[in-house]
Amino acid sequence: MAKLRPLAGQVIVITGGSSGIGRATALAAAQGHARVVIAARGEAALRRTESELRETGAETLAVVTDVAHDDQVEALADAAIQRFGRIDTWVNNAAVALYGPFLALPVEEFRQVIDVNLMGVVHGSRAALGRMRESGGAIINVGSIVSDVPVPLQSAYSAAKAGIKGFTEALRMECEHDDVPVQIVLIKPSSIDTPFFEHARSHMGVEPKPVPPVYRPELVAETILHAATHSARELTVGGGGAMMSVVGRFAPGVAVKELAMAGYAAQQTDQPTSPDSLDTLFDGSADRGETLGGWNGRTRSTYQWFRLQPATRRVAIALGGVVAGLSLRRVV
């Protein structure tokens, strides 16, 4: 049984904490009176987020970290322990993106996606688990819906996220076998309105865009913090992604044909790739750090709201829906 503390007073480490999902999670955790440690490669964006966290009155620490290097991740964990005495929740969120047909992707760029997105999760989980085996807590790995339904033009990203899913499940089994009181959770966001697409490296000739429907990063942050304080194993963010997973599981041939036909145009803007691109494949963000990417993400998801309800309430809601449907049928 995992030992999970209330959010208020928790010590939460968030990699990729200076923009997008990580930034939204850090701000939400601070509002919930957690103590927040954020890590990222880009120092300017990291310091801006640190400053905003402190303005809320939160105790916070920012550590410049490249999760592709295990020694830097170990140093991050040591810094968190030295400052706050323990780690309650570790969120592996740092990620980079690479778009283009597989044969157009340089091998070193493909490898960098694996090193950051997959090995970053491995390094973070190793650092966290080594320090939480006795005290307990949660390790939360931010994966993607593409671990269920891979997409064209994102072969490296799809491979890394599928690896995260497999690694997370294997690690969870080991912790359960050894009665380690650490909860291992996989979060699978749908398309999220963040600077992710602006920061991606593109070999498509045009800038990338998210596959609709698109959701706000605050919904992911809410799900992450729910997993930090409640029993959970795997949570999908956004009904659109949940539907893709269902199709991919029960009608994989349909999913492949649909994405092969529509997946290219759905991910490409009409804006040519800029030579001044802000891609973060090898370097930290050069901008100030932002939460949103300007894609008008949805602020609500009925699917997510339902999933985050306690199990007994979900059953009651479902039964209520059945009763209402039967009553309506009688009236008609």
C-alpha positions in Angstrom: 0.0 0.0 0.0 1.4 3.3 -1.1 2.0 6.0 1.6 0.5 9.2 0.2 0.4 12.5 2.0 -2.2 15.3 1.7 -1.1 17.8 -1.0 -0.6 20.6 1.6 3.0 20.1 2.9 4.0 17.6 0.3 7.5 18.0 -1.3 6.9 17.6 -5.1 9.7 17.4 -7.6 8.7 18.3 -11.2 11.0 17.9 -14.2 10.2 20.0 -17.2 8.8 22.4 -14.7 9.4 25.7 -16.5 6.7 25.5 -19.2 3.6 23.7 -20.3 2.3 20.9 -18.2 5.1 21.0 -15.7 4.6 24.7 -15.2 0.9 24.3 -14.8 1.4 21.5 -12.3 4.0 23.5 -10.3 1.6 26.5 -10.0 -1.3 24.3 -9.0 0.8 22.4 -6.4 1.9 25.8 -5.0 -1.7 26.9 -4.7 -2.4 23.7 -2.8 0.4 24.6 -0.3 2.8 22.0 -1.4 6.6 22.6 -1.4 7.7 22.6 -5.0 11.0 21.7 -6.6 11.2 22.5 -10.4 13.8 21.4 -12.8 14.5 22.2 -16.5 17.4 23.0 -18.8 16.5 26.6 -19.7 17.6 28.8 -16.7 15.7 31.9 -17.7 12.3 30.2 -18.0 13.1 28.2 -14.8 13.8 31.3 -12.8 10.7 33.1 -14.1 8.5 30.1 -12.9 10.4 30.0 -9.6 9.6 33.7 -9.1 5.9 33.2 -9.8 5.8 30.3 -7.4 7.4 32.4 -4.6 4.8 35.1 -5.3 2.1 32.7 -4.2 4.0 32.2 -0.9 5.1 28.7 -1.7 8.4 27.3 -0.6 10.2 26.4 -3.8 13.5 25.4 -5.2 14.7 25.6 -8.9 17.5 23.4 -10.1 18.9 23.6 -13.7 18.8 20.0 -14.8 19.2 18.0 -18.0 17.3 14.8 -17.4 19.2 13.0 -20.1 22.2 12.9 -17.7 21.7 10.7 -14.7 24.3 12.5 -12.6 22.3 15.8 -12.9 19.1 14.0 -11.9 20.8 12.5 -8.9 22.0 16.0 -8.0 18.4 17.3 -8.3 17.2 14.6 -5.9 20.0 15.5 -3.5 19.1 19.2 -3.6 15.5 18.5 -2.9 16.4 16.3 0.1 18.9 18.8 1.4 16.4 21.7 1.2 13.2 20.0 2.3 14.3 16.7 4.0 12.3 14.3 1.9 10.5 13.7 -1.4 6.8 12.8 -1.4 6.0 13.0 -5.2 8.3 12.9 -8.2 6.8 13.9 -11.5 8.7 12.8 -14.6 7.5 15.3 -17.2 10.4 16.6 -19.2 10.0 16.0 -22.9 11.2 17.1 -26.3 9.6 16.7 -29.7 10.8 15.8 -33.2 8.5 15.8 -36.3 9.2 14.4 -39.7 9.2 11.2 -41.9 11.3 8.6 -40.2 14.0 8.5 -42.9 14.3 12.3 -42.7 15.2 12.2 -39.0 19.0 12.3 -38.2 19.9 9.4 -36.0 21.4 11.7 -33.3 18.1 13.7 -33.1 16.1 10.5 -32.8 18.4 9.3 -30.0 18.0 12.6 -28.2 14.3 12.2 -28.0 14.8 8.7 -26.5 17.5 10.1 -24.1 15.3 12.9 -22.8 11.8 11.4 -23.0 12.5 7.8 -22.0 15.8 7.8 -20.3 14.8 11.0 -18.4 12.0 9.0 -16.9 14.3 6.1 -16.1 16.8 8.5 -14.4 14.1 10.3 -12.5 12.4 7.1 -11.3 15.8 5.6 -10.2 16.7 8.8 -8.2 13.2 9.1 -6.7 12.7 5.4 -5.8 16.1 5.2 -4.1 15.1 7.9 -1.8 11.4 7.0 -1.3 11.5 3.2 -0.6 11.0 3.7 3.1 9.1 6.9 3.4 6.7 6.2 0.5 5.0 8.5 -2.0 4.2 8.6 -5.7 6.3 8.5 -8.9 4.2 9.9 -11.7 5.3 9.5 -15.3 3.8 11.7 -17.9 3.4 9.6 -21.0 1.0 10.2 -23.9 -2.0 8.8 -25.6 0.5 7.9 -28.5 1.7 5.0 -26.3 -1.7 3.4 -27.1 -2.1 4.8 -30.7 1.2 5.9 -32.3 1.0 8.6 -34.9 2.9 9.2 -38.2 5.6 11.9 -38.3 6.3 11.3 -34.6 8.1 8.0 -34.7 10.7 9.0 -32.1 8.2 10.5 -29.7 5.8 7.5 -30.2 8.7 5.1 -29.4 9.7 6.9 -26.3 6.2 7.2 -24.9 5.5 3.5 -25.6 8.8 2.8 -23.7 7.6 4.9 -20.8 4.4 2.9 -20.6 6.2 -0.4 -20.6 8.8 0.8 -18.1 6.1 2.2 -15.8 4.1 -1.0 -15.7 7.2 -3.1 -15.0 8.4 -0.9 -12.2 4.9 -0.9 -10.7 5.0 -4.7 -10.6 8.4 -4.7 -8.9 7.2 -2.3 -6.2 4.1 -4.3 -5.6 6.2 -7.5 -5.3 8.6 -6.0 -2.8 5.8 -4.2 -0.9 7.5 -0.8 -1.6 5.0 1.9 -0.4 5.5 4.0 -3.6 2.7 4.4 -6.1 3.8 4.2 -9.7 1.4 6.1 -12.0 1.2 6.7 -15.8 -0.6 9.8 -17.0 -1.6 9.8 -20.7 -2.5 13.3 -22.0 -4.4 13.9 -25.2 -3.3 16.9 -27.3 -2.5 19.7 -24.9 -2.3 23.4 -25.5 1.3 24.1 -24.5 4.5 25.5 -26.2 5.4 21.9 -27.0 4.7 22.4 -30.7 6.6 25.7 -30.9 9.5 24.0 -29.2 9.5 20.9 -31.5 12.1 20.4 -34.2 10.4 19.9 -37.5 11.6 18.2 -40.7 8.3 18.5 -42.4 9.0 21.9 -44.0 6.2 23.5 -41.9 5.6 24.0 -38.2 3.6 21.3 -36.4 0.3 21.6 -34.7 -1.7 19.4 -32.2 -4.3 16.9 -33.4 -7.7 18.0 -32.2 -9.4 18.0 -29.8 -6.9 20.1 -27.7 -7.1 20.5 -23.9 -5.7 23.0 -21.4 -2.6 21.9 -19.4 -4.4 22.7 -16.2 -6.5 19.5 -16.8 -3.3 17.5 -16.8 -2.0 19.3 -13.7 -5.3 18.4 -11.9 -4.8 14.8 -12.9 -1.2 14.7 -11.8 -2.0 16.1 -8.4 -5.0 13.7 -8.0 -2.5 10.9 -8.6 -0.2 12.4 -6.0 -2.9 12.1 -3.3 -5.2 9.3 -4.4 -4.8 5.6 -5.3 -4.2 5.5 -9.1 -2.4 3.4 -11.7 -3.1 4.9 -15.1 -5.1 8.0 -16.0 -5.9 9.5 -19.4 -6.5 13.2 -19.8 -9.2 14.2 -22.3 -12.1 12.3 -23.8 -10.6 12.6 -27.3 -7.5 10.6 -26.3 -9.6 8.1 -24.4 -11.6 7.5 -27.5 -8.5 7.0 -29.6 -7.3 4.4 -27.1 -10.5 2.5 -27.4 -10.3 2.5 -31.2 -6.7 1.5 -31.1 -7.4 -1.4 -28.8 -10.5 -2.8 -30.3 -10.1 -1.8 -34.0 -6.4 -1.3 -34.6 -6.8 -1.6 -38.3 -9.2 1.3 -38.4 -6.9 3.4 -36.3 -3.9 2.7 -38.6 -5.9 3.6 -41.7 -7.4 6.7 -40.3 -4.1 8.1 -39.1 -2.3 7.1 -42.3 -4.9 9.1 -44.2 -5.6 12.0 -41.9 -2.6 12.1 -39.6 -0.3 14.1 -41.8 -2.6 17.1 -42.5 -3.8 17.0 -38.9 -0.3 17.7 -37.6 0.9 20.3 -40.1 0.3 24.1 -40.2 0.7 26.1 -43.4 3.5 28.1 -41.7 7.0 27.3 -43.1 9.6 26.1 -40.6 11.4 29.2 -39.3 15.2 29.3 -39.3 14.8 31.1 -35.9 12.8 28.2 -34.5 12.7 28.0 -30.7 13.1 24.2 -30.7 14.4 22.7 -27.5 15.7 19.4 -28.8 19.2 19.9 -27.6 19.0 23.1 -25.6 16.7 24.5 -22.9 14.0 26.9 -23.8 15.3 30.3 -24.9 12.0 32.0 -24.1 10.6 33.2 -20.8 8.7 30.0 -20.1 4.9 29.8 -20.8 2.1 27.6 -19.8 -0.1 27.9 -22.9 0.7 27.5 -26.6 -2.1 29.5 -28.1 -4.2 26.5 -29.4 -7.4 27.4 -27.6 -7.5 24.3 -25.5 -10.7 23.1 -23.9 -11.0 24.0 -20.3 -13.2 21.1 -19.3 -13.4 17.4 -20.0 -16.5 15.5 -18.9 -14.6 12.2 -19.3 -11.8 13.4 -17.0 -14.2 14.8 -14.4 -15.9 11.4 -14.2 -12.6 9.5 -14.0 -11.4 11.6 -11.1 -14.5 11.0 -9.0 -14.3 8.4 -6.2 -15.2 4.9 -7.3 -18.4 4.8 -5.4 -19.5 8.1 -6.9 -18.7 6.9 -10.4 -21.0 3.9 -9.8 -23.8 6.1 -8.5 -23.5 8.5 -11.5 -23.5 5.6 -13.9 -26.5 4.0 -12.2 -28.3 7.3 -12.2 -27.7 7.6 -16.0 -29.1 4.2 -16.5 -32.2 4.9 -14.4 -32.7 8.2 -16.2 -32.4 6.5 -19.6 -35.0 3.8 -18.6 -37.4 6.5 -17.3 -37.1 8.5 -20.5 -37.7 5.4 -22.6 -41.0 4.7 -20.7 -42.1 8.3 -21.2 -41.4 8.1 -25.0 
